């Protein structure tokens, strides 16, 4: 088993590389990392305190907010952060904002 810091970095690198894919799921992330879903779940809980699905959602929303701020509303599309459906994106954004209220 890799040390926690290395596992953390490996997951972040995989998310960075694949977050724009509309096909990215917890199962897909486990496949990319060549580990079982249960092992990925354990790693995510240990390193991030989240499920893999929640981690993907949070990563995408952080990227969406960065892009929205950087390139502006006119140039931003939800496809840039892995959502092929605007309603699904808005729902994910609402969920993210609810969890991260000050």
C-alpha positions in Angstrom: 0.0 0.0 0.0 1.3 3.5 -0.9 1.8 6.1 1.8 -1.2 8.4 2.3 0.5 11.4 0.8 1.3 9.5 -2.4 -2.2 8.1 -2.6 -3.6 11.6 -2.1 -1.4 12.9 -4.9 -2.2 10.0 -7.2 -5.9 10.6 -6.9 -5.6 14.4 -7.4 -3.5 13.8 -10.5 -6.1 11.4 -11.9 -8.9 13.9 -11.2 -6.9 16.7 -12.8 -6.4 14.6 -15.9 -9.9 13.2 -16.2 -12.4 15.6 -14.6 -13.6 16.9 -17.9 -14.8 13.5 -19.0 -18.6 13.1 -18.7 -18.0 9.4 -18.1 -15.9 9.9 -14.9 -17.5 8.1 -12.0 -16.2 6.5 -8.8 -16.0 3.2 -10.7 -14.2 4.8 -13.6 -11.7 6.5 -11.2 -11.0 3.2 -9.6 -10.4 1.7 -13.1 -8.0 4.5 -14.0 -6.1 4.0 -10.8 -6.2 0.2 -11.2 -7.6 -0.4 -7.8 -10.9 -1.8 -6.5 -13.8 0.5 -5.8 -13.8 -0.4 -2.1 -10.0 0.4 -1.9 -10.7 3.7 -3.6 -13.5 4.4 -1.1 -11.2 3.7 1.8 -8.5 5.9 0.4 -10.9 8.8 -0.3 -12.4 8.6 3.2 -8.9 8.5 4.8 -7.3 11.2 2.7 -10.2 13.5 1.9 -13.1 12.6 4.3 -15.4 12.1 1.3 -16.7 9.3 -0.9 -15.1 9.1 -4.3 -18.4 10.4 -5.9 -18.4 13.4 -3.6 -14.7 14.0 -4.2 -15.3 14.1 -8.0 -18.3 16.5 -7.5 -16.3 18.8 -5.3 -13.2 18.7 -7.6 -15.4 19.6 -10.6 -17.2 22.4 -8.8 -14.0 23.9 -7.7 -12.7 23.8 -11.3 -16.1 25.3 -12.5 -15.8 28.2 -10.1 -12.2 28.8 -11.1 -13.1 28.7 -14.8 -16.2 30.8 -14.4 -14.1 33.5 -12.6 -11.2 33.3 -15.1 -12.9 33.1 -18.5 -16.3 34.6 -17.6 -19.9 33.6 -17.9 -20.1 34.0 -21.7 -17.3 31.6 -22.3 -18.0 29.0 -19.7 -19.9 25.8 -20.5 -20.8 22.9 -18.2 -19.0 20.5 -20.6 -15.7 22.1 -19.5 -16.1 20.4 -16.1 -17.5 17.0 -17.2 -21.3 17.7 -17.3 -23.1 17.1 -20.6 -26.4 18.3 -19.2 -26.9 21.8 -17.8 -29.6 20.7 -15.4 -27.3 18.1 -13.9 -24.5 20.7 -13.6 -26.8 23.1 -11.8 -28.0 20.4 -9.5 -24.4 19.5 -8.7 -23.5 23.1 -8.1 -26.5 23.6 -5.8 -25.4 20.5 -3.8 -21.8 21.8 -3.6 -22.9 25.2 -2.5 -25.2 23.8 0.2 -22.4 21.8 1.7 -19.9 24.7 1.6 -22.0 27.5 3.1 -20.0 29.8 5.3 
